[in-house]
Amino acid sequence: MKKSLSLLAVLAVVGFASTPVQAADHYVSGMAGISWMQDSSIDLPLNLNEVFGVGIDLGYSSGFTAVGAVGCDYGSTRLEAEVGYQTNDIDSITGSFDGDSASLALSGNAKVLSLMANGFYDFDLGGVELYAMAGIGVAQVSINDLTLADTNDLGISADDIDDANEYLSRRLGAPVDLNALGLNVNETTLAYQVGAGLAVPIGDGIMLDARYRYFATTDFTMPLDLNTNISSHSALLGLRVNL
């Protein structure tokens, strides 16, 4: 499914870019809204997920998305360059094995900074504009300070953590604090998006723009050779202003 959407995004942008060149109106736009990041499946090295029937997923809470763009309007088609930002808290990790699963609460956040080339096709409905869009580009994914949120759920007390810290520090010859072992990831990967929206004129050269967006990255590598990707749904609202 994700491979099909990424191919669709590539073909759509190439198609938009190959439309006949004509005089274009220029515009700037800005949008913001809510994002719902889908669970990220973590792939173990050596295909161990399939070998042992193990599943590991990161869960997220709803978050914030903002995008800004500059573009060219050719009438029924548009091309634009877009910068985007998305942030979501990571709230759980779920492990499954042989049909059974268990979840633990996590603390941390995921941030995505993206640079995209987008293509649009506009349908003029008598002043109101309905459109479809697709984009390809790159994204920098950052996962910060990923730690267990509450070890009490595991029956582990604060004294148990202190004893473990003391033991590991003595064995390793260096200070260890299990409460602060944050997983940090900072990777750049390919990204794509598809969406649809509705734009309504509210002034001279100003459009109120509402959009649904599906955004995803290709796989990137985390510590311990773990692979995963990011995907999300967003509801955005903003303005497009002709220059």
Protein Blocks (a to p, Z undefined) as FASTA:
>chain_A
ZZmmmmmmmmmmmmmmmpccdddddddddddddddddddddddehhlmmmnopacddddd
ddddddddddddehjaccdddddddddddfbdcddeehiacddddedddddddddddddd
dddehhiacdddddddddddddehiacfblmlnopafklmmmmmmmmmmmnopacdfklm
ccddddddddddddddddddfbehiacddddddddddddddehhiacddddddddddddd
dZZ
